[in-house]
Structure formats: structure tokens, C-alpha cells
Amino acid sequence: MPCNSIFLKVVGLFLILLPYLTSLLLFQTKAVRNLSLKSSIGGHTDHADRKDNVAVILLAGGQGKRMRSQIPKQFLPILGKPVFLRSLQVFQSLPNISSIVIVLDESYRSQYQHVVERDPRIIWADPGKERQDSVYNGLLRVPEDCGFVAIHDGARPLVTEREVISCIKDAIQYGAAALGVPMKCTVKESLDGLFVKRTVPRSSLWEIHTPQVAAKNLLMEGFEKVKKENLEVTDDVSIIEAMGLPVKLTLGEYTNIKMTTPEDMRLAEVILAERGLKESAVETRRETKPQEVVAVKKVIRIAPTNTTASAV
């Protein structure tokens, strides 16, 4: 009898302490994960260890005419959540991101003010006439103490945490880095759009994605050169290339597609569903018809995430 009484008391005490032990375990697990990610991002230089070192410029000011939609593509919902908010979530979840500049037209900001109120790191910036103008406007809003800037297209909501971390890590080591994948398609060059001039060897070609990351001082210096020489740059690291400096290619995933057409939206929903994400109960859109999902899965083969490539 005494043994049974002691046993019952021990069990009772364990049940009382169980919620506290569970909370402690979850806290330690999260702390270890953040420490691991922080080490991955900032292990190369002393200043990279500062928490305020990396800023993000999220471009959400495009129109997306090829989407054939009445509203800009970055506001269209994927599984119930706007495209650019899914992009934003990836960066919000990472350590070492101290500032997030969202380049968004002022007329749309009131609809997303709740996002800013929840995250004090978020700053608004105005879009420009061209992409490079939007990036520059965002760069001017980046705090002085940020050493590196990751520029991401809000219309690429499928980028993964691991891709972002790898690209930042490469930029810290080499000064600038761009996420991309080796070209899979055969590329033909044509001068008139009617006849083939030549086939371009694809072994040395990469399809460039975002984020693209560079040291803030290099970007500022590069933009001065762009303005002085009236240069046109097609993407962010082109500015670094124009200065004659190296840009590291960071191997990404083929699933990091840009939302350009309605078919891209449906494919994105399939990819997110396969990652285990479900439709949001807060913001919903028409449900993708089952036959559409089946059709997309049949015609599009999603590449594995462990793709490797030889150096260019």
C-alpha cells in the first residue's frame, strides 16, 4: 500500500510538471534551430554575426499583365494567402533579418497595415518606373547598420529557407551571390524572331532566380555607376557585374518559379500542397478543381530538391 501511494504521488507530480517540461523542450528546440541557422548565415566574417546585418528588399510593386487578372499578381491568393505575403513569411521566419523593406504602392498599403503592426522590422518604400528604380528606392530605406541586402521578387513565393540561407552565406563570403539553377531547356538565338541563328550551348547557362544578395556598400556604389553612366540593368547583381566584381552562383531549386501566368498559380498550389501547406481559412479564393490539379501533376514534373550541378 505505501508503495502504491508513493507511485501515485510521483505520477501526479509528473502530470503537473508535464506542461512546463513540454514548453521548456519546445523553447530549447527553437533556440537550437535559430542558433544553427544563425551560424550558417554568419559564419564567415565578424560583422556577419551581428543580428542587424541582413536587410531584405521585397519587391511587390509590379503589375503582372500576363496574369490576365484585374488585380496585380502579387495580391492574388495561393491557398488563401496573397502571393507576396507567402514570400514575406519565409524571410520573417529567419534569424539575422533585422529589416524588411516592402516596395509597395501607397494605395495598397492600408490593406496590409496589420502586417506592419505585427512586425516592427517592416518598412514601406515606393516603387519606381523600372525594377532598378524600385530596388534603389528600397535600398535608400535600408538602415545604416545593415551590411548585406537580400533582394527578392515578391512574385516568387516558393523560395525555401534553405535557399535564402545558402545565398546569404555565399554573399557574405564572396561579396555578392545570386540564386539560380542550371538551364534545362535548349536555347535558340534568333535575330528576327522568325528563324534560328544558332543554338546556344546550355552547359554554361544558368536561369537566375531571387533572392540576390550583395554587400550594401557595393550596391550603393554600383547604383552610383548606373546613374552616372545611364546604364540599364536587368537584375540586381548585374550592378555588381558592371563594376567588374564576381557574383557567386548559389544552387537553388527548380520549384522557385515566378508567378507570371494563371498556370503558375495552379502549379504553386500543387507544390505547396505537397509541402504540407493547407488553404488558409482567413483569406480564400476559388478552389482549384481536382481535375486541374491532376492535369498539372501529369504534365509537369517537379524536380527533386537535391539537384547538383557542376561549376560554370
C-alpha angles and dihedrals in degrees: 000000000000089000091052090050093052091047092052091049091051091049091048092050091049092052090051092050096041097090091050093047091049092051091049091050093050091048092051092046091052091046092052091048093050091047090051093049091044090052091049092052100042109029100110108061137026096239090049089068091066111105091222093055103100126058126183127217109200112195111213102150103096127115102216099208093177089063089073091219133135091229128051113274095241089067096049111109124244109198088344100311126096115256097242093047090057088053090048093052092061093059094040090059095056127090120231092040103120101164134030117192112195113200101211135147112259093235091067100043098087090063090059101035089113088065091057093046090055095049119040091193091073119101127179124231132181121249119240134219093266132024093258089054091053091049091050092050089051092047091055088058095052111109117253094243095061111105099188134034126206112202115200134180109235088215091069101077096157098070112124131226090243092055092051093048093049092050093049090047092053092047091052090053099041105023096248138029138179127204114232149135133233112267113261100182126078110251124213125193119219129179097196104024090244107075135032116250096184145330112255113223105246096199089089098038126101130188106226121220134174150296097068113185132198141159109275094232090054092051092049091048091046094052090052088056091047092052095043094049096033092236126175115219123193097202139009102265090049084081090060091045090053088059091056093247127136123259118201117225110227114201110237136173129278090229092070091096126163118242102241108134135027088256090061090056093054092046090050090055090052092050093048091047090053088052088057100257118142132204114279116249091211103056117026138171132185112311116252107248114246092236090055092054091048091049093050092048091051098051101035122059111205109222119234117257095233095069114148130197138193119246117274 
